[in-house]
Amino acid sequence: MAPGDLLWTPPADVWETSRIGDFTRALPHRFEDYPQLWNWSVEDLAGFWEAIWNYFDVIGHSPYQHVLEGDQMPGVRWFPGATLNYAEHVLRAGGLSPTDTVLVARSQTRSPMELTVEQLRDQVARARAGLLRLGVERGDRVAAYLPNIPEAVVLLLATASIGAIFTSCAPEFGTRSVCDRWRQVAPKVLVTIDGYRYGARTIDRSAEVAQIRSELPSLEHTVVLPYLGSGEVLSWQDTVSWKELLAEPGPLEFTPVPFDHPLYVLYSSGTTGLPKPIVHGHGGILLEHLKMLALHHDLGRGDRFFWFTTTGWMMWNYLVSGPAVGSAIVLFDGDPTYPDLGCLWRMAAETGTTYFGTAAPFLLACRKAGVRPGGLAARLRGLGSTGAPLPPEGFRWVYEAVNPDLMLTSLSGGTDMCTGFVGGVPLLPVYEGEISCRCLGARVEAYDPQGRPVIDQRGELVITAPMPSMPVGFWNDPDGSRYRDAYFSVFPGVWRHGDWITVTSRGTCVITGRSDATLNRGGVRLGTSEFYSVVEELPEVTDALVIHLEDPAGGPGELVLFVVLRDGLVLDDEMRNKINRRLRTELSPRHVPDAIHQVPAVPRTLSAKKLEVPVKKILTGTPIEAAAAPGALANPESLNAFLPYARRPAQEAMHKPERESKPEKAST
């Protein structure tokens, strides 16, 4: 692949001024550059992770016997013998004083809120006392149907302090989607709102909460936060208000639990089946987030860390760990496009945000709309992008329109480990369209089909050495068979993540889409992100989805492109020809689709990821209700537009005077 242009270079004194530089000075040996440091971190796993434990002064209530037990994935054990508590480290607040602001919240439903360290600790202690009064014990599950608000953070920390297990769904999740998740874990207590505002809309969720309650026989108590401000608490049986839960003070205590004791349960998207309940442990999440937030994002005291997320996405859990490294966190609840796409940038300026995280589609939407944050982003030292590959034009826009001096981190990882394992680091430059590095302690490689690592070639993203934040397991999977099948069935003993990645000879990475949504033309695998980068660059196109339908007889199959056009535009032969010329010129003849169709919208998950696999199932004859779970989608109605194209050839092929409807054979 062609190298990207250099966009940002670390300052000359980065080793002296960054937290990762300070970390290296605490090590017994010296490193000349980041590649040396990364090699050590993945070759001496015990030495590296013990150094993380020591550098961040992790509080162990009982000592570990050794760092790592076993070497075959899955099945290794980290820090056996150690007991600790995640919440204790977040509320220690990384050196902040009791009067320092640690949480800043902005909402389209209510007035701004801020909490100091002392106030957050008090609220957690009160919530802990309230949960204990409700009978919550170590190992019980506490479920949150809450937006990204301070109460959700308080509830997670209070639950963790007891050794109980937290799980959450954002209020925009439909009832079926929520119940599919929570029936698996059988929560004892539900904490919910009555409704919320999203932009100009008021959304009442009382009917949804009633249905959720009726479908969860394990529930013993419901705690209601009257978030819409009506002051009326839902008067169901076994219901108390959030105010009543926090009414009595209590001691701020932390139950010591084993390193791998469940902290929270996250879920796979659930778009194509029952969501996988992924169990994360106290110790693994703590060490991984300390490493990422401090060493890779360079967060510490004086920072205000924001990531646009909901409580249904793992980036919320990632954000909540910010105080553990001394950073205040910034929460936002509402529509990021209301009243316009400048909303979050104005909020960042008003709250003094120093690190701004979001999803790649948001940055691309800002770019396409001509948004130029400029002065609003003057305080930003870092900007994070995840959720989808950020194409080169997204990188360029950040440095041209946002802030030329910040460090842009394109981050990729997932719910599976609740982290990113390829991303950025202050020690390395930023190149256009490239993820700067493989993260410390993450032995990421690209595998060819024979399971051999390759450089400068696209391959399966695999992790060939264990990480502490790999899941403790799946809930209700006593023999671990579902867990092994999900990640270790393709390459035994190696974690297969399900993405295409290229690891370049200079150590950068490029993610080119899901490997389970592969486009295979004549034996050549094409990445979906390449299509989107080209097609969505056209001013007429607002979104796109590309699908390859294999030929059971072994032929080339059919490549189908769906586009969403600007309001008022209709797809015609001229537009089809324009799209195909652009794909042929900028990519290759293999990338020219067999058919292009216009649809009203591209289906996306609640975290804005495109749904190639469910659409492919619909096109090959699977009913919508079996292809995708509507409750897991941001726009489930969008799936209906694909039904007319199911189980039929591309008969609406482009009537092209330039004969661009069929891809030419490319030489290998």
C-alpha positions in Angstrom: 0.0 0.0 0.0 1.1 3.6 -0.7 2.4 5.4 2.4 0.2 8.2 3.7 1.3 11.8 4.1 2.9 12.8 7.4 0.3 15.0 9.3 1.7 15.3 12.8 5.1 14.8 14.5 5.6 14.4 18.2 7.3 17.4 19.9 11.1 17.0 20.4 10.7 16.7 24.2 8.0 14.0 24.1 10.0 11.5 26.1 10.4 14.0 28.9 6.8 15.4 28.9 4.5 12.5 28.2 3.2 9.9 30.6 4.6 7.1 28.5 8.0 8.7 28.7 7.7 8.8 32.5 6.6 5.2 32.5 9.7 4.1 30.6 12.0 5.9 33.0 10.6 3.7 35.8 11.7 0.6 33.9 14.9 -1.2 34.7 16.1 -1.1 31.0 16.0 1.8 28.5 14.3 1.8 25.1 15.4 3.8 22.1 12.0 4.0 20.4 8.4 2.8 20.5 9.0 -0.4 18.4 11.5 -1.6 21.0 9.1 -0.8 23.8 6.3 -2.6 22.0 8.4 -5.7 21.3 9.4 -6.0 25.0 5.7 -5.5 26.0 4.5 -8.5 24.0 7.5 -10.7 24.5 7.9 -10.3 28.2 4.2 -10.3 29.1 4.7 -10.9 32.8 7.4 -8.2 33.0 5.3 -5.6 31.2 2.0 -6.1 33.1 3.8 -6.2 36.4 5.4 -2.9 35.4 1.9 -1.5 34.8 0.7 -2.7 38.2 3.7 -1.1 39.9 3.7 2.1 38.0 0.1 2.9 38.7 0.4 1.6 42.3 -2.5 -0.8 42.1 -4.0 -1.5 45.5 -3.9 -5.2 46.1 -5.8 -6.3 49.2 -3.9 -9.6 49.0 -0.8 -10.2 47.0 -0.6 -12.1 43.7 1.4 -15.3 43.6 2.8 -14.6 40.1 1.7 -12.5 37.1 0.7 -15.1 34.6 -0.3 -18.7 34.9 -0.4 -20.8 31.7 0.4 -19.6 28.2 -2.3 -21.2 26.0 -5.3 -19.2 25.0 -8.0 -19.4 26.2 -7.4 -20.4 29.8 -4.5 -18.3 31.1 -4.9 -16.7 34.6 -3.6 -13.2 35.4 -2.4 -12.3 38.9 -3.7 -15.4 40.7 -4.1 -14.7 44.4 -4.5 -11.0 44.1 -7.7 -9.2 45.3 -8.6 -5.7 44.4 -11.6 -3.5 43.4 -12.0 -1.5 40.2 -14.2 1.2 41.9 -11.5 1.9 44.5 -9.1 2.9 41.8 -11.5 5.1 39.9 -12.5 6.9 43.1 -8.9 7.3 44.2 -8.9 9.7 41.2 -5.3 9.5 40.2 -4.0 12.3 42.5 -6.9 14.8 42.1 -7.7 16.7 45.3 -11.2 16.2 46.9 -12.3 19.6 45.7 -11.2 19.1 42.0 -13.9 18.7 39.5 -13.9 15.0 38.3 -17.2 14.8 36.3 -18.8 17.3 33.9 -22.2 16.5 32.4 -24.2 18.2 29.7 -27.6 17.1 28.6 -30.5 18.2 26.3 -32.9 17.0 29.0 -31.8 19.0 32.1 -29.4 21.6 33.3 -25.6 21.2 33.4 -24.0 19.3 36.3 -20.6 19.0 37.7 -19.2 16.9 40.6 -16.1 17.2 42.5 -14.1 14.1 43.7 -15.6 14.5 47.1 -19.1 14.8 45.8 -18.7 11.8 43.5 -17.4 9.7 46.4 -20.3 10.8 48.6 -22.9 9.8 45.9 -21.2 6.4 45.4 -21.2 5.8 49.1 -24.9 6.7 49.3 -25.8 4.5 46.3 -23.8 1.7 47.8 -25.7 1.9 51.0 -29.0 2.1 49.1 -28.2 -1.0 47.1 -27.2 -2.9 50.3 -30.6 -2.0 51.7 -32.2 -3.5 48.7 -30.4 -6.7 49.4 -27.7 -6.5 46.7 -24.8 -8.8 47.5 -21.6 -9.8 45.8 -22.3 -11.5 42.5 -25.8 -10.1 42.1 -26.5 -8.2 38.8 -27.6 -4.6 38.8 -29.1 -3.4 35.4 -29.1 0.2 34.2 -31.5 1.6 31.7 -29.9 5.0 31.8 -28.5 7.6 29.5 -24.9 8.9 29.7 -25.4 10.8 32.9 -23.7 11.1 36.3 -26.2 8.7 37.9 -25.0 5.9 35.6 -21.4 6.4 36.6 -22.4 6.5 40.3 -24.4 3.3 39.9 -21.6 1.4 38.1 -19.0 2.4 40.8 -21.4 1.6 43.7 -22.3 -1.8 42.2 -18.6 -2.6 41.7 -17.7 -1.5 45.2 -19.9 -4.3 46.6 -18.6 -6.9 44.2 -21.9 -7.0 42.4 -22.0 -7.1 38.6 -23.1 -4.1 36.5 -24.9 -4.3 33.1 -26.4 -1.5 31.0 -28.5 -0.7 28.0 -29.1 2.7 26.6 -32.7 3.9 26.7 -33.0 4.0 23.0 -32.7 0.2 23.0 -36.1 -1.4 22.2 -37.7 -3.7 24.8 -36.9 -6.9 22.8 -33.2 -5.9 22.5 -33.0 -5.1 26.3 -34.8 -8.3 27.3 -32.7 -10.5 25.0 -29.7 -9.2 26.9 -30.9 -9.1 30.5 -32.8 -12.3 30.6 -29.5 -14.0 30.1 -28.0 -12.4 33.3 -31.1 -12.3 35.5 -30.6 -8.9 37.3 -31.9 -8.4 40.8 -32.3 -4.6 40.6 -33.2 -2.3 37.7 -32.3 1.4 37.7 -34.2 3.3 35.0 -35.4 6.7 33.8 -38.9 7.6 32.9 -37.9 9.2 29.6 -35.5 11.6 28.0 -35.2 14.3 25.4 -33.2 13.8 22.2 -32.8 17.1 20.4 -36.2 18.7 20.1 -38.1 15.4 20.8 -39.4 14.2 24.2 -39.4 10.4 24.5 -41.4 8.7 27.2 -40.1 5.3 28.1 -42.6 4.3 30.8 -44.3 1.7 28.6 -41.0 0.2 27.7 -39.9 0.0 31.3 -43.2 -1.7 32.3 -42.7 -4.3 29.6 -39.0 -4.9 30.6 -40.1 -5.4 34.2 -42.7 -7.9 33.2 -40.2 -9.9 31.2 -37.6 -10.1 33.9 -38.8 -12.4 36.6 -35.5 -12.1 38.5 -36.2 -8.5 39.3 -36.8 -7.7 43.0 -36.6 -3.9 42.9 -36.8 -1.0 40.5 -35.2 2.3 41.1 -36.6 5.2 39.0 -34.9 8.5 38.2 -37.6 11.0 37.0 -35.2 12.3 34.3 -37.9 14.2 32.4 -38.4 16.4 35.4 -42.0 15.6 36.0 -41.2 14.8 39.7 -43.5 11.8 39.5 -42.0 8.5 40.4 -43.5 5.5 38.7 -45.7 3.8 41.3 -45.2 0.2 40.5 -44.7 -2.4 43.2 -41.1 -2.7 44.6 -40.2 0.7 43.2 -38.2 3.4 44.9 -36.9 6.7 43.6 -33.2 7.5 42.9 -33.5 10.2 45.6 -34.6 7.5 48.1 -31.8 5.2 47.1 -29.3 7.9 47.9 -31.1 9.2 51.0 -28.9 7.8 53.6 -25.1 8.3 53.9 -22.9 5.3 54.2 -19.2 4.4 54.4 -17.2 4.3 51.2 -16.0 0.8 51.3 -14.7 -1.6 48.7 -15.1 -5.4 48.7 -11.9 -7.0 47.7 -12.5 -9.5 44.9 -10.2 -11.8 42.8 -8.5 -10.3 39.8 -10.9 -12.0 37.4 -14.1 -11.4 39.4 -16.9 -10.1 37.1 -17.1 -6.3 37.0 -19.7 -5.9 34.2 -21.4 -7.7 31.4 -21.2 -6.1 27.9 -23.0 -7.5 24.9 -22.2 -8.1 21.2 -24.4 -6.1 18.8 -27.0 -8.8 18.6 -27.8 -7.9 15.0 -27.8 -11.4 13.7 -28.7 -13.5 16.8 -29.0 -13.5 20.6 -26.3 -11.0 21.9 -23.3 -12.6 23.4 -23.0 -11.7 27.2 -19.3 -10.9 27.5 -18.1 -10.9 31.1 -15.2 -8.5 32.0 -13.2 -8.7 35.2 -12.1 -6.1 37.7 -8.4 -6.5 37.3 -8.2 -7.0 33.5 -10.3 -3.9 32.8 -8.4 -1.8 35.4 -4.9 -2.6 34.1 -5.9 -2.3 30.4 -7.6 1.1 30.9 -4.8 2.5 33.0 -2.4 1.6 30.2 -4.5 2.9 27.4 -5.8 6.2 29.0 -2.4 7.2 30.5 0.2 5.9 28.2 -1.6 5.9 24.8 -4.0 8.9 25.2 -1.6 10.7 27.6 -4.4 11.6 30.0 -3.7 12.8 33.5 -4.4 15.5 36.0 -5.7 18.7 34.3 -7.3 16.9 31.4 -11.0 16.7 30.6 -11.7 13.6 28.7 -14.8 13.3 26.5 -16.1 10.5 24.2 -19.4 10.7 22.5 -21.1 7.5 23.5 -24.2 6.0 25.1 -24.3 3.5 27.9 -25.0 0.8 25.3 -21.5 1.1 23.8 -18.2 -0.1 25.4 -16.7 3.4 24.9 -18.9 4.5 27.8 -17.2 2.0 30.1 -13.8 3.1 28.7 -14.7 6.7 29.5 -15.8 6.0 33.1 -12.2 4.8 33.8 -10.9 8.3 33.2 -10.6 9.4 36.9 -8.4 6.4 37.6 -5.6 8.2 35.7 -6.4 11.6 37.2 -8.6 12.9 34.3 -12.0 14.5 34.7 -14.6 13.0 32.4 -17.2 14.9 30.3 -20.5 13.3 29.7 -23.0 14.3 27.0 -26.6 13.0 26.6 -28.5 14.0 23.6 -28.5 14.4 19.8 -25.0 15.3 18.5 -26.5 16.9 15.4 -28.9 19.2 17.3 -29.4 22.0 16.5 -26.5 21.4 14.1 -23.2 19.4 13.7 -21.4 22.1 15.7 -23.2 21.0 18.9 -20.4 18.8 20.4 -17.6 21.2 19.3 -19.3 24.1 21.2 -19.8 21.8 24.2 -16.1 20.9 24.1 -15.1 24.5 24.2 -17.6 25.4 26.9 -16.5 22.5 29.2 -12.7 23.0 28.6 -12.4 19.5 27.0 -8.8 18.6 26.3 -9.4 15.2 24.7 -12.3 14.7 22.3 -13.4 11.2 21.3 -16.1 10.3 18.8 -17.1 7.9 16.0 -15.5 8.1 12.6 -18.9 8.7 10.9 -19.4 11.8 13.0 -16.1 13.3 11.8 -16.9 12.5 8.2 -20.4 14.0 8.5 -18.8 17.2 9.9 -16.4 17.3 7.0 -19.1 16.8 4.4 -21.3 19.5 6.0 -18.4 22.0 5.9 -18.1 22.2 9.7 -14.8 23.8 10.8 -14.5 23.8 14.6 -11.2 25.8 14.6 -11.2 28.0 17.7 -13.7 25.8 19.4 -11.0 23.1 19.4 -8.1 25.2 20.5 -7.7 23.5 23.9 -7.8 20.0 22.4 -4.5 18.0 22.8 -6.0 14.8 21.5 -8.8 13.6 19.3 -9.9 10.0 19.2 -11.9 8.3 16.4 -13.4 4.8 16.5 -16.4 2.7 15.5 -15.3 2.4 11.9 -12.1 3.0 9.9 -11.3 6.7 9.5 -10.3 7.2 5.8 -7.5 9.5 4.7 -9.9 12.4 4.0 -11.1 12.2 7.6 -7.5 12.5 8.8 -6.9 15.5 6.5 -10.1 17.3 7.7 -9.1 17.0 11.4 -5.7 18.7 10.8 -7.1 21.3 8.4 -10.4 22.1 10.1 -10.1 21.1 13.8 -6.6 21.7 15.2 -3.2 21.1 13.4 -1.4 20.6 16.7 -3.4 17.8 18.4 -2.6 14.1 18.3 -5.2 12.2 16.2 -5.8 8.6 17.4 -7.6 6.3 15.1 -8.5 3.5 17.6 -9.7 0.0 16.8 -10.7 -2.8 19.2 -14.1 -3.8 20.5 -16.6 -4.8 23.1 -14.9 -8.1 23.3 -12.0 -6.6 25.2 -13.5 -3.2 26.1 -10.5 -1.5 24.7 -8.5 -0.6 21.5 -5.6 -2.8 20.6 -4.4 -0.7 17.7 -4.3 3.1 18.1 -2.1 6.0 18.7 0.8 6.9 21.1 2.5 10.3 21.8 5.9 8.9 20.7 4.9 8.3 17.1 3.9 10.5 14.2 0.5 10.4 12.5 0.2 9.4 8.9 -2.8 10.1 6.7 -5.2 7.1 6.7 -3.0 5.0 9.1 -3.4 3.8 12.7 -0.2 4.8 14.3 0.7 1.6 16.2 -0.1 -1.7 17.8 -0.8 -0.9 21.4 1.5 -2.0 24.3 0.9 -5.5 25.5 -1.3 -6.3 22.4 0.4 -8.8 20.1 -1.6 -7.9 17.0 -0.7 -9.6 13.7 -2.1 -10.0 10.2 -2.5 -13.6 9.3 -2.8 -15.1 5.8 -5.2 -17.9 5.2 -2.6 -20.4 6.3 -2.1 -18.7 9.6 1.2 -17.1 8.8 2.0 -13.5 9.8 2.4 -11.1 6.9 3.6 -7.5 6.6 2.4 -5.0 4.0 -0.4 -7.4 3.1 -4.0 -7.5 4.1 -4.7 -10.4 6.5 -7.0 -11.5 9.3 -6.5 -9.4 12.5 -5.4 -11.8 15.2 -3.9 -11.5 18.7 -1.3 -14.2 19.3 -0.6 -13.6 23.0 -3.0 -13.2 25.9 -4.1 -9.9 27.3 -5.6 -9.3 30.8 -8.8 -7.7 29.4 -9.7 -10.7 27.3 -13.1 -11.7 28.6 -13.4 -13.8 31.8 -15.9 -15.7 29.6 -19.5 -15.6 28.4 -22.3 -15.7 30.9 -24.0 -19.1 31.2 -21.2 -20.8 29.2 -19.9 -23.2 31.9 -17.6 -25.2 29.7 -16.4 -22.2 27.7 -17.5 -23.7 24.4 -19.3 -20.6 23.1 -16.3 -18.4 24.1 -13.8 -20.7 22.3 -16.0 -20.9 19.2 -16.4 -17.1 19.0 -12.7 -16.3 19.0 -10.4 -19.4 18.8 -12.1 -21.8 16.4 -10.3 -20.6 13.2 -6.8 -20.4 14.5 -6.5 -22.6 17.6 -4.8 -20.8 20.4 -5.0 -17.5 18.6 -7.6 -14.8 19.0 -9.3 -14.1 15.6 -11.0 -10.8 15.8 -13.0 -10.7 12.6 -11.4 -7.6 10.9 -9.1 -7.2 7.9 -5.8 -5.5 8.8 -2.6 -4.5 7.1 0.4 -4.1 9.4 2.9 -2.0 7.4 6.7 -2.2 7.4 6.9 1.0 9.4 4.6 -0.4 12.1 1.4 1.4 11.3 -1.9 -0.4 10.7 -4.8 0.0 8.3 -8.2 -1.6 9.1 -10.3 -2.3 5.9 -13.5 -3.7 7.2 -15.0 -6.9 8.7 -13.5 -10.1 7.4 -17.0 -11.7 7.7 -18.2 -9.1 5.2 -15.5 -9.9 2.7 -15.7 -8.8 -1.0 -14.0 -11.5 -3.0 -13.7 -10.8 -6.7 -11.8 -13.4 -8.7 -9.9 -14.6 -5.6 -8.9 -11.0 -4.6 -10.2 -9.8 -1.3 -11.4 -6.2 -1.2 -12.0 -4.2 1.9 -15.4 -2.5 2.3 -13.8 0.7 3.8 -12.1 1.3 0.5 -15.4 1.5 -1.3 -16.9 3.9 1.2 -13.9 6.2 1.2 -14.3 6.7 -2.6 -18.1 6.6 -3.0 -19.0 8.7 0.0 -16.5 11.4 -1.2 -19.0 12.2 -4.0 -21.0 15.3 -3.1 -24.3 13.6 -4.2 -23.8 10.5 -1.9 -24.5 10.7 1.8 -24.0 7.0 2.7 -23.3 3.7 1.0 -23.3 -0.1 1.6 -21.5 -2.7 -0.6 -22.3 -6.4 -0.6 -20.7 -9.3 -2.4 -23.1 -12.2 -3.2 -21.1 -15.4 -3.9 -22.0 -17.7 -6.7 -22.6 -21.3 -5.3 -21.4 -22.7 -8.6 -18.0 -21.0 -8.1 -18.4 -18.1 -10.5 -17.4 -14.5 -9.7 -20.6 -13.7 -7.9 -22.3 -10.4 -7.8 -21.1 -7.1 -6.3 -24.0 -4.8 -5.3 -23.6 -1.2 -4.2 -26.4 0.6 -2.4 -26.3 4.4 -2.1 -28.1 7.0 -0.2 -28.3 10.3 -2.2 -28.8 13.8 -1.0 -32.5 14.9 -0.6 -34.2 15.3 -4.0 -31.7 13.4 -6.0 -32.6 10.2 -7.9 -30.1 7.6 -9.1 -29.9 7.5 -12.9 -27.4 6.2 -15.5 -25.3 9.4 -15.3 -24.9 9.0 -11.6 -24.1 5.3 -11.9 -21.5 6.1 -14.5 -20.0 8.7 -12.3 -19.7 6.3 -9.4 -18.2 3.6 -11.5 -15.7 5.9 -13.1 -14.5 7.0 -9.7 -14.2 3.4 -8.4 -12.4 2.3 -11.5 -10.0 5.2 -11.4 -9.2 5.4 -7.7 -9.4 1.7 -6.9 -9.5 -0.8 -9.7 -11.8 -2.4 -12.3 -12.4 -5.1 -9.8 -14.2 -2.6 -7.5 -16.8 -1.6 -10.2 -20.1 -3.1 -9.0 -22.4 -5.2 -11.0 -25.4 -3.2 -9.8 -26.1 0.1 -8.0 -29.4 0.7 -6.2 -30.7 3.7 -4.3 -32.1 3.2 -0.8 -33.5 5.7 1.7 -30.9 4.8 4.4 -28.1 2.4 5.3 -29.0 0.2 8.3 -26.7 0.9 11.3 -26.3 -0.4 14.9 -26.9 1.9 17.8 -23.2 2.6 17.8 -23.4 3.7 14.1 -21.7 0.6 12.5 -23.0 -0.4 9.1 -24.7 -3.8 8.8 -23.2 -5.5 5.8 -23.8 -9.1 7.1 -27.5 -8.8 7.9 -28.2 -7.1 4.5 -26.3 -9.9 2.8 -28.5 -12.4 4.5 -31.6 -10.5 3.4 -30.4 -10.4 -0.2 -29.9 -14.2 -0.1 -33.4 -14.9 1.0 -33.3 -14.7 4.8 -36.4 -13.0 6.3 -35.7 -9.7 8.0 -36.7 -10.9 11.4 -34.2 -13.7 11.1 -31.4 -11.6 9.5 -31.3 -8.9 12.2 -32.8 -8.0 15.6 -34.6 -4.6 15.0 -34.0 -3.6 18.6 -30.3 -3.5 18.1 -30.5 -1.1 15.2 -30.7 2.7 15.1 -33.0 2.6 12.1 -34.6 -0.9 11.7 -37.1 0.3 9.2 -34.2 0.8 6.7 -34.0 -3.0 6.2 -37.3 -3.0 4.3 -35.7 -1.2 1.3 -33.5 -4.3 0.6 -36.3 -6.8 0.3 -37.0 -6.0 -3.5 -33.4 -7.1 -4.3 -33.6 -10.4 -2.4 -32.9 -13.6 -4.4 -32.8 -11.9 -7.7 -30.0 -11.1 -10.1 -28.9 -7.6 -10.8 -31.4 -7.0 -13.6 -31.5 -3.3 -12.8 -28.0 -3.2 -14.0 -26.6 0.1 -15.2 -27.5 0.9 -18.8 -24.1 2.3 -19.4 -23.1 3.8 -22.7 -19.5 3.6 -21.4 -20.0 -0.2 -20.6 -19.0 0.3 -17.0 -21.6 -2.1 -15.5 -19.2 -5.1 -15.7 -15.8 -5.1 -14.0 -12.9 -5.9 -16.2 -10.6 -8.8 -15.4 -7.6 -7.5 -13.6 -4.3 -9.2 -13.9 -3.0 -10.9 -10.8 
